[in-house]
Amino acid sequence: MTIDEIQEEIIEEFNMFDDWMDKYAMLIDLGNSLDPLDDKYKVPQNIIEGCQSRVWLNADLKDGIVTFQGESDAVLVKGIVSLLIKVLSGHTPAEILDTDLYFIEKIGLREHLSPTRSNGLLAMIKQMKLFALAYKSVNG
């Protein structure tokens, strides 16, 4: 699936709910279904600065494809991490760098986050794009 196809799927899933409490519950469920991050990746260089809670992000490149893993100590944030991983993981560095993450606005996520959580979301996206940029630079 392309990044945009995944975003459209997420928008459809979130549009099934009218109430934001239901959408929060869905985010929490997504977070709870996220595979735990191996402790060897829970190192200071993988912590996202600017997040209210602790968030770790790790990226690997294999055969030209970036795979992200992440975790947070806050259930709602873990759900956000899960969404970002679902959208961006499994794609090339160029695809990640060239994408517009419009699903965040379309599902109303940014407007329903506190300012500090919103800053954390932007910090996570920035870090994921930095990983992609680093991998693109290394591999041409």
PEFENGI-V976378 format. One record per residue. RES is the residue in one small letter. PHI is phi in radians with two decimals (999 if undefined). Layout:
# PEFENGI-V976378
res=RES phi=PHI
res=RES phi=PHI
This chain:
# PEFENGI-V976378
res=m phi=999
res=t phi=-1.38
res=i phi=-1.05
res=d phi=-1.14
res=e phi=-1.11
res=i phi=-1.16
res=q phi=-1.07
res=e phi=-1.09
res=e phi=-1.09
res=i phi=-1.13
res=i phi=-1.04
res=e phi=-1.05
res=e phi=-1.06
res=f phi=-1.25
res=n phi=-1.23
res=m phi=-1.20
res=f phi=-1.96
res=d phi=-1.63
res=d phi=-1.59
res=w phi=-1.19
res=m phi=-1.13
res=d phi=-1.19
res=k phi=-1.19
res=y phi=-1.07
res=a phi=-1.08
res=m phi=-1.13
res=l phi=-1.06
res=i phi=-1.12
res=d phi=-1.06
res=l phi=-1.06
res=g phi=-1.11
res=n phi=-1.19
res=s phi=-1.57
res=l phi=-1.23
res=d phi=-1.07
res=p phi=-1.09
res=l phi=-1.42
res=d phi=-1.00
res=d phi=-0.99
res=k phi=-1.16
res=y phi=-1.67
res=k phi=-1.51
res=v phi=-2.05
res=p phi=-0.92
res=q phi=-1.23
res=n phi=-1.74
res=i phi=-1.40
res=i phi=-1.49
res=e phi=-1.32
res=g phi=1.74
res=c phi=-1.64
res=q phi=-1.17
res=s phi=-1.81
res=r phi=-1.45
res=v phi=-2.30
res=w phi=-1.99
res=l phi=-2.28
res=n phi=-2.26
res=a phi=-2.36
res=d phi=-2.27
res=l phi=-2.07
res=k phi=-2.46
res=d phi=0.94
res=g phi=1.40
res=i phi=-2.00
res=v phi=-1.59
res=t phi=-2.08
res=f phi=-1.80
res=q phi=-2.34
res=g phi=-2.82
res=e phi=-2.84
res=s phi=-2.49
res=d phi=-1.55
res=a phi=-2.00
res=v phi=-1.11
res=l phi=-1.15
res=v phi=-1.15
res=k phi=-1.05
res=g phi=-1.15
res=i phi=-1.15
res=v phi=-1.01
res=s phi=-1.04
res=l phi=-1.09
res=l phi=-1.09
res=i phi=-1.12
res=k phi=-1.02
res=v phi=-1.36
res=l phi=-1.69
res=s phi=-1.21
res=g phi=1.58
res=h phi=-2.20
res=t phi=-1.33
res=p phi=-0.96
res=a phi=-1.09
res=e phi=-1.07
res=i phi=-1.12
res=l phi=-1.19
res=d phi=-1.51
res=t phi=-1.48
res=d phi=-1.86
res=l phi=-1.44
res=y phi=-1.30
res=f phi=-1.08
res=i phi=-1.06
res=e phi=-1.28
res=k phi=-1.10
res=i phi=-1.58
res=g phi=1.40
res=l phi=-1.11
res=r phi=-1.03
res=e phi=-1.27
res=h phi=-1.81
res=l phi=-1.84
res=s phi=-1.13
res=p phi=-0.98
res=t phi=-1.23
res=r phi=-1.19
res=s phi=-1.11
res=n phi=-1.08
res=g phi=-1.11
res=l phi=-1.05
res=l phi=-1.09
res=a phi=-1.14
res=m phi=-1.14
res=i phi=-1.09
res=k phi=-1.02
res=q phi=-1.15
res=m phi=-1.12
res=k phi=-1.22
res=l phi=-1.14
res=f phi=-1.01
res=a phi=-1.09
res=l phi=-1.11
res=a phi=-1.08
res=y phi=-1.17
res=k phi=-1.14
res=s phi=-1.10
res=v phi=-1.18
res=n phi=-1.76
res=g phi=1.25
